[in-house]
């Protein structure tokens, strides 16, 4: 007599049985989606991120339009950098404390609060532009408000992923998150460009649609069922918890080197996006629709890179993937800085996007697989602190350098610094590239 089939297993770890012996296994490339909680989180993020990219494009265009039409500034690159700095600066000051909060409080509740606040910010921008009251000072102030929200949202959301999928599917979940981020990077700017063209470069509708998009992620979060983590008063101070996180990172040579490489990418590489509006106008001679298309084409490369990462798990060493894609990003950015033809710039931008997203997601995955659970929020807050908190330095750097030299020179200089970082790691600490 044959043995009976074993009972269904709770593979998700969330009380929801998604796979039984009589149902086919999920493909490895999307294995994280077998968890119901991650399905809700992932689908809500997809819709919301489209709106986020729409707002990013529209905000850059709004700042450029305000400075050129109201203040007659022909080269507003400094002001683009200034607004980007306002948006990123709160991350520099508050993200580390957010990591402590994420390790002490219920992560789901924190993310619901931050997403609701971001929705309100988008609606405020829509109101100001609709009433014709948008000016450089209130756009910068609202950018800073969103930066404050993101300072608490990003480390919490990143460390929450493991609660949704467990350790085995963590790397795939990070890759899938990266794929929707970059899929939204294609759709969001394209939609924003279409709305800018349809409404005569007015940004009101773009901001309003972004506000609506947050409803999807908030609804998904409300439907997620994970064990609630109540606030437990601790006799250990916030600063003692911070020191514990710092001590762990400093003492772990792999994480220390990964964060150093991320610092170079964040300061000298990520900020290329800040100068994209003026680069499109000055060197490629395109307007709102062409600018949105350029961002979308770059997003195609990023999406391809993210998809490559989802199917490469277990086949290619993460260290090798990081080294190759970091080099691709730096070299493509060097070429992009010198491009003067739209099709060439767009082609190189696919390499920039693809290399950057794989390098970033690989660093994220490598760190999360190493760090213990009780330190996850604090270590990821350090990651976000460098990833996003150093961006104000980069934005201010490229904006100021472009103001006194040229946009092309600023981009070229940043690209060379990123290239030097990759080469430096290869020469001084080659063991990083051999990480599994």
C-alpha positions, 0 to 999 in steps of 0.5 A: 500500500502506498503512503498517503500524500503528506499534508500541505505545508505552510511554505510562506510562514504566514499561515496561508498554504500556497503550495501542496504536493499536487500543485506545481512549484513556482518557477525559481525566477518568481519563487517569492510570489508564492507568498500571499503577503508578498503578492499583496505587497508587490502588486501594490508597490508596482502601481505606486511606483509608477506614480512615484516615477511620474512625480519625479519626472514632473518635479524636475520639469516643474523646477526647470519651468519655474526658473526659466519662465518666472526667474529667467534663469537659462541654466537651472542646474543648480536649482535642480540640484538644490531641490534634489538635495532638499529631498534627500537631506532628511534621509541623511539625518533621520534614517539611522534612527528609523532603523532603530524604530524598525527593530523596535516597532511593528514594521507594517504599521510604520510603512502604512503611516509613511505611505499615507504621508507621501500620498498627502504630499503628492496631493499638496503638490497637485493643489499648488500647481493647479492654483498656480502657487507653485514656487521654488521655495514651496516645491523645495519644502515639499520635497524635503517633507517627502524626504523625511517620510522616505527616511523612515519608510525605506529602511523599514520597507527593506527590512520588512521583506524578509518577514513576508518571504523568509530567508530562502526567497529573500534574494528573489524578492529583492530582485522582483522588487527591483524589477517592478521599480524599473518597470515603473521607471519605464511606464511612469516617465512615459505617462508623465511625458504624455500628460505633460504634452497633453496639458501643455507642460502643466504638472498638476495632473501628474502629481494628482495621479501619483497621489491616487497611486498610493491607495493601491499600496496602502490597500495591499498593506492593510490586507497583509497578515503577519504577526504583529510586533508590539512596542516593547520598552527597552532599557537600552537607549537609542544611541546604544542600539545605534552603536551596536549596529555600527559596531557590527558593520565595522567589524564585518569586512564584507559588509564594510566594503559593500557599503563603501562601494555603495557610497561611491555610487551614491555620491558620484553616480546616482545623481546623474538623474538630477541633471537629466532635464537640462541635459535633454534640453541643452545637448539632445534638444528635446522637450517634455515628451522627449525627456520622459521618453529618454528616462523610460528608455533608460528604465528598459535597461534597468528592467532587463538588468533586474530580470537578469538578476531574478533568473541568475540566482544560484547560477552566477556568484553575486560578487561576480555579478556586482563587479561586472555590472558596476563596471558596466554602469561606470563605463556607460555613464562615461559615454553618456556624458559625451553623447550629443545624439538622442539615439546614442544617449538612449542606448548608453542610458540602458547600460547605465540603468541596467548596470546600476540596478543590478549592482544596487540590488546585488549589494542589498541582497548580499547584505541582507543574507549576511545580517542577523534578524535582530540587527536587520533594521539598523544595518538596512538603515545604514545601507539606506543612509548611504544609498539615499542619504549621501545623495544630497552630497552628490546632487549638490556636487553635480549641480554646483559643478555643472553650474560653474563648468557644464552638465557634461563635465559634471556627469563625466567627473562623477562617472570617472569616480565610480569607475575608480571605485570599481577598479580600486576594489578589484585591485585592493580587495578582490575577494569581494567579487568571489562572494557567493 
